[in-house]
Amino acid sequence: MGAAPTSIRGRLAPSPTGALHLGNARSFLIAWLSVRSRGGSLVLRMEDLDHPKVKSGAAQAAIDDLRWLGLDWDEGPDIGGPCQPYVQSERVEHYANALRRLQAAGLVYPCICTRRDVEHGQSAPHGDEAGPRYPGTCAGRFADYESARLARGARESAGSSSNWLPAWRFRAQGVTSFQDGFAGWQTGDVGASDGDFVLARHPRGAGYMLAVVVDDAVMGITEVVRGDDLLPATHRQLLIYQALGLEPPRFVHVPLVIGATGHRLAKRHGDTRIAALRERGFSPEEIVGLLAWWSGWAAWGERLRPCDLLVRFDLARLPHEPAVLDARVHARLGLG
């Protein structure tokens, strides 16, 4: 069952692979304000398909942290709703159905190439962080998934240490363009830059790239607010939307929170987990005030609730540069 159409419908989609930190919290706050300031509804969806990295208790901890900050939602794993279940690992059949449609259209194929295979196939070094361009080695190579699996198994027997399950690759063709709600006009050609990309590493299509498209469509999401590190992934997702005949949401990619050295938040920047800040005695109003200060909606030191920011919310005032956990913030939070 899908969601009833509404004018504005957003989502918060934490991944239970670790604790919520200040960077995650700022993106979620912006997403919440963007929707609530216009009277829209919000879905909480737990994106737990990265099974090896999922940590026990992290899903509930994320819900607790978000509620402690003062964020709420209208549907989710804790309160239900018309689109349940709201946990991706419980929605695999939706992804299997979508994968079958892509298979029938000839838009995906099984691939047994490892990253090393792809790197060795390059004629020159590739400096892109996204990795080398995939040359289409397995396109048309196997009659079906089972023959690819057997071929991968033969490699395992020969001493390969890689995962024996083939991946599903999407045939990336065509230029994609969209008007980002914050970053402006974006154009990409995934086929030219990256080649056919991995859609899922699960036989039934339960991989992030396919799952997020299917879920946002089924749940009626009209706006996705997230960190700008995911801008490149948007072009891949637009190809999937097009292939499945689905309407994409409005995308809004906002700058990340980074350390003073210019790198994204990590342990070397101190313990920026929301749970740790709470344990050290900070109030949610202090943390929300900091997130709002980073976003240009509050003065330094203001204590605010998310609802206090509804009348202040303005994407035009959000800085285009990353928010920096500098010495001033470091000292204020007692990060050492």
C-alpha positions as CSV (number, residue, x, y, z in Angstrom):
1,M,0.0,0.0,0.0
2,G,1.4,3.4,-0.9
3,A,1.1,6.8,0.7
4,A,-1.8,9.1,-0.1
5,P,-0.6,12.1,-2.1
6,T,0.1,15.3,-0.2
7,S,1.5,18.6,-1.3
8,I,4.8,18.2,0.7
9,R,6.1,15.0,2.1
10,G,9.7,14.5,3.3
11,R,11.7,11.9,5.1
12,L,14.3,11.3,7.8
13,A,16.4,8.2,6.9
14,P,19.0,7.3,9.5
15,S,21.2,4.3,9.0
16,P,21.9,2.2,12.1
17,T,25.5,1.7,11.3
18,G,26.7,4.1,14.0
19,A,25.6,6.8,16.4
20,L,24.0,10.0,15.3
21,H,26.5,12.9,15.4
22,L,26.3,16.7,14.9
23,G,26.7,16.4,11.1
24,N,23.8,14.0,10.8
25,A,21.7,16.0,13.2
26,R,22.2,19.2,11.2
27,S,21.0,17.6,8.0
28,F,18.0,16.1,9.7
29,L,17.1,19.4,11.3
30,I,17.2,21.1,7.9
31,A,15.1,18.4,6.4
32,W,12.6,18.6,9.2
33,L,12.4,22.4,9.0
34,S,12.0,22.4,5.2
35,V,8.9,20.2,5.5
36,R,7.3,21.4,8.7
37,S,7.7,25.1,7.8
38,R,5.4,24.5,4.9
39,G,2.9,22.3,6.7
40,G,4.1,19.0,5.2
41,S,4.3,15.5,6.6
42,L,7.4,13.5,7.5
43,V,8.3,9.8,7.3
44,L,11.1,8.2,9.4
45,R,12.6,5.3,7.5
46,M,15.4,3.1,8.9
47,E,17.9,2.3,6.1
48,D,19.5,-0.9,7.5
49,L,20.6,-2.7,4.3
50,D,24.3,-2.4,5.0
51,H,24.1,-5.5,7.1
52,P,27.8,-6.0,8.0
53,K,28.0,-2.5,9.5
54,V,24.6,-2.4,11.3
55,K,25.1,-2.1,15.0
56,S,22.8,-3.7,17.6
57,G,20.7,-1.0,19.3
58,A,21.7,1.7,16.8
59,A,18.2,2.0,15.3
60,Q,16.5,2.7,18.6
61,A,19.3,5.0,19.6
62,A,18.8,7.1,16.4
63,I,15.1,7.4,17.2
64,D,15.9,8.4,20.8
65,D,18.4,11.0,19.7
66,L,16.1,12.6,17.1
67,R,13.2,12.8,19.6
68,W,15.6,14.2,22.2
69,L,16.5,17.0,19.8
70,G,12.8,17.8,19.4
71,L,12.2,16.3,15.9
72,D,9.1,14.4,15.2
73,W,7.5,12.5,12.3
74,D,4.0,11.3,11.2
75,E,4.9,7.8,10.1
76,G,7.8,5.4,11.1
77,P,8.9,2.1,12.6
78,D,7.9,3.2,16.1
79,I,4.4,4.6,15.2
80,G,3.4,2.8,12.0
81,G,1.5,4.2,9.1
82,P,0.1,3.4,5.7
83,C,3.4,2.5,4.1
84,Q,4.7,0.1,6.7
85,P,7.1,-1.5,7.3
86,Y,9.5,1.4,7.6
87,V,12.6,-0.7,8.0
88,Q,14.3,-1.5,4.7
89,S,15.4,-5.0,5.6
90,E,11.7,-5.8,6.0
91,R,10.9,-4.4,2.5
92,V,13.0,-6.7,0.3
93,E,10.0,-7.9,-1.8
94,H,9.5,-4.3,-3.0
95,Y,13.1,-4.3,-4.3
96,A,12.7,-7.8,-5.8
97,N,9.7,-6.6,-7.8
98,A,11.6,-3.6,-9.1
99,L,14.6,-5.7,-10.0
100,R,12.4,-8.1,-12.0
101,R,11.1,-5.1,-14.0
102,L,14.6,-3.9,-14.7
103,Q,15.6,-7.5,-15.7
104,A,12.6,-7.8,-18.1
105,A,13.6,-4.5,-19.7
106,G,17.2,-5.7,-20.1
107,L,18.5,-2.8,-18.0
108,V,20.5,-4.8,-15.5
109,Y,23.0,-7.7,-15.7
110,P,24.9,-9.9,-13.2
111,C,28.6,-9.0,-12.7
112,I,31.4,-10.9,-11.0
113,C,34.1,-8.3,-11.4
114,T,35.9,-7.2,-8.2
115,R,37.1,-3.7,-7.7
116,R,40.6,-4.9,-8.4
117,D,39.4,-6.3,-11.7
118,V,38.1,-2.9,-12.7
119,E,41.2,-1.1,-11.6
120,H,43.4,-3.5,-13.5
121,G,41.3,-3.0,-16.6
122,Q,42.1,0.7,-16.7
123,S,44.6,2.0,-19.3
124,A,45.7,4.9,-17.1
125,P,45.4,5.8,-13.4
126,H,42.0,7.1,-12.3
127,G,42.1,9.8,-9.7
128,D,38.4,10.1,-9.0
129,E,37.3,9.2,-5.5
130,A,34.3,7.4,-6.9
131,G,36.6,4.8,-8.4
132,P,37.6,3.8,-11.9
133,R,35.1,3.7,-14.7
134,Y,33.6,0.3,-15.2
135,P,34.3,-0.9,-18.9
136,G,31.3,-3.2,-19.2
137,T,33.2,-6.4,-18.8
138,C,30.2,-8.5,-17.8
139,A,27.6,-6.9,-20.0
140,G,26.3,-9.8,-22.1
141,R,28.7,-12.2,-20.5
142,F,26.2,-14.4,-18.7
143,A,22.9,-15.9,-19.7
144,D,21.5,-15.5,-16.2
145,Y,22.3,-14.9,-12.5
146,E,22.9,-18.5,-11.8
147,S,25.6,-18.9,-14.5
148,A,27.3,-15.8,-13.1
149,R,27.1,-17.2,-9.6
150,L,28.7,-20.5,-10.8
151,A,31.5,-18.6,-12.5
152,R,32.1,-16.6,-9.3
153,G,32.1,-19.8,-7.3
154,A,34.8,-21.2,-9.7
155,R,36.9,-18.1,-8.9
156,E,36.5,-18.7,-5.2
157,S,37.7,-22.3,-5.7
158,A,40.7,-20.9,-7.5
159,G,41.7,-18.9,-4.5
160,S,39.9,-15.5,-4.9
161,S,39.1,-13.9,-1.5
162,S,36.2,-11.8,-2.8
163,N,32.5,-12.2,-2.0
164,W,31.2,-15.0,-4.2
165,L,27.8,-13.5,-4.9
166,P,27.6,-11.6,-8.2
167,A,26.4,-8.0,-8.1
168,W,23.6,-6.5,-10.3
169,R,24.8,-3.7,-12.6
170,F,22.6,-1.1,-14.1
171,R,23.2,-0.1,-17.8
172,A,23.9,3.6,-17.4
173,Q,22.9,5.5,-20.5
174,G,22.0,9.1,-21.1
175,V,22.6,12.6,-19.5
176,T,20.6,13.5,-16.4
177,S,19.9,17.0,-15.2
178,F,17.9,18.4,-12.2
179,Q,17.4,21.7,-10.4
180,D,18.7,21.1,-6.9
181,G,16.8,23.1,-4.2
182,F,20.1,24.5,-2.8
183,A,23.0,23.6,-5.0
184,G,21.3,24.8,-8.2
185,W,21.3,23.2,-11.7
186,Q,23.1,19.9,-11.9
187,T,24.0,17.8,-15.0
188,G,25.7,14.4,-15.1
189,D,26.5,11.5,-17.5
190,V,27.0,8.5,-15.3
191,G,27.8,6.2,-18.2
192,A,30.6,8.4,-19.4
193,S,32.1,9.1,-16.0
194,D,31.5,5.9,-14.1
195,G,30.1,3.3,-16.5
196,D,27.5,0.8,-15.6
197,F,27.1,1.0,-11.8
198,V,26.4,-1.6,-9.1
199,L,22.7,-1.5,-8.3
200,A,22.6,-4.1,-5.6
201,R,24.8,-6.9,-4.2
202,H,21.8,-9.0,-3.1
203,P,20.2,-11.5,-5.5
204,R,16.8,-9.9,-4.9
205,G,17.9,-6.4,-5.4
206,A,18.2,-5.3,-1.7
207,G,20.8,-2.7,-2.2
208,Y,20.8,1.0,-1.2
209,M,20.8,2.5,-4.7
210,L,17.6,0.6,-5.8
211,A,16.0,0.5,-2.4
212,V,16.0,4.3,-1.8
213,V,14.4,5.0,-5.2
214,V,11.7,2.4,-4.6
215,D,10.9,3.4,-1.1
216,D,10.8,7.2,-1.8
217,A,8.4,6.5,-4.7
218,V,6.2,4.0,-2.8
219,M,6.1,6.3,0.3
220,G,5.1,9.3,-1.8
221,I,8.2,11.4,-0.8
222,T,8.2,14.7,-2.6
223,E,11.4,16.2,-1.2
224,V,14.7,14.7,-0.1
225,V,17.1,16.9,1.9
226,R,20.5,15.4,2.5
227,G,24.3,16.1,2.6
228,D,25.9,17.3,-0.6
229,D,28.3,14.3,-0.5
230,L,25.4,12.4,-2.1
231,L,25.1,14.7,-5.1
232,P,26.8,12.3,-7.5
233,A,24.5,9.4,-6.4
234,T,21.5,11.5,-7.4
235,H,22.3,11.1,-11.1
236,R,22.4,7.3,-10.7
237,Q,19.1,7.4,-8.9
238,L,17.5,9.6,-11.6
239,L,18.4,6.9,-14.2
240,I,16.6,4.3,-12.0
241,Y,13.6,6.6,-11.6
242,Q,13.4,6.9,-15.3
243,A,13.8,3.2,-16.0
244,L,11.0,2.3,-13.6
245,G,8.7,5.1,-14.8
246,L,8.7,6.8,-11.4
247,E,8.5,10.5,-10.6
248,P,11.6,11.7,-8.7
249,P,11.3,14.0,-5.7
250,R,12.8,17.4,-5.3
251,F,16.4,17.1,-4.2
252,V,18.1,19.5,-1.7
253,H,21.7,18.9,-1.0
254,V,23.2,20.9,1.8
255,P,26.9,21.3,2.9
256,L,28.3,18.9,5.5
257,V,29.8,19.6,8.9
258,I,33.5,19.2,8.8
259,G,36.5,19.5,11.2
260,A,38.9,22.4,11.2
261,T,41.3,20.4,8.9
262,G,38.6,20.2,6.2
263,H,37.7,16.6,6.6
264,R,34.3,15.2,7.6
265,L,33.7,14.5,11.3
266,A,35.6,11.6,12.7
267,K,36.9,10.4,16.1
268,R,39.9,12.7,15.8
269,H,37.6,15.7,16.1
270,G,36.3,14.5,19.5
271,D,33.1,12.8,20.5
272,T,30.4,14.6,18.6
273,R,27.8,11.9,19.0
274,I,24.4,13.3,20.2
275,A,24.2,10.7,22.9
276,A,27.6,11.6,24.2
277,L,26.7,15.4,24.3
278,R,23.6,14.5,26.2
279,E,25.5,12.4,28.7
280,R,27.9,15.4,29.2
281,G,24.9,17.5,30.3
282,F,24.1,19.5,27.3
283,S,20.4,20.4,26.7
284,P,18.7,19.8,23.4
285,E,18.2,23.5,23.1
286,E,21.9,24.1,23.3
287,I,22.6,21.6,20.5
288,V,19.8,22.8,18.3
289,G,21.0,26.4,18.9
290,L,24.5,25.4,17.6
291,L,23.1,23.7,14.6
292,A,21.0,26.8,13.8
293,W,24.0,29.0,14.3
294,W,26.0,26.9,11.8
295,S,23.0,27.4,9.4
296,G,22.7,31.2,9.7
297,W,19.4,31.2,11.6
298,A,20.6,32.0,15.1
299,A,23.2,34.0,17.1
300,W,26.0,32.3,18.9
301,G,24.9,30.8,22.2
302,E,21.2,30.9,21.6
303,R,19.2,28.0,23.0
304,L,16.4,27.0,20.7
305,R,13.9,24.2,20.0
306,P,13.3,23.1,16.4
307,C,9.8,24.6,16.6
308,D,11.4,28.0,17.4
309,L,13.1,27.9,14.1
310,L,10.1,27.4,11.9
311,V,9.6,31.1,11.4
312,R,13.4,31.6,10.8
313,F,13.9,28.8,8.3
314,D,15.3,30.2,5.1
315,L,17.5,28.1,2.7
316,A,18.7,31.3,1.1
317,R,20.5,32.1,4.4
318,L,22.2,28.8,4.7
319,P,25.9,29.2,3.9
320,H,27.2,27.4,0.8
321,E,30.4,26.5,2.6
322,P,30.6,23.5,5.0
323,A,29.9,24.2,8.6
324,V,33.2,23.9,10.5
325,L,33.8,22.4,13.9
326,D,36.4,25.0,14.7
327,A,38.3,25.9,17.9
328,R,35.4,28.0,19.2
329,V,32.9,25.1,18.8
330,H,35.4,22.6,20.0
331,A,35.9,24.5,23.3
332,R,32.2,25.2,23.7
333,L,31.4,21.5,23.5
334,G,34.4,20.5,25.7
335,L,35.8,18.2,23.0
336,G,39.4,18.5,24.4
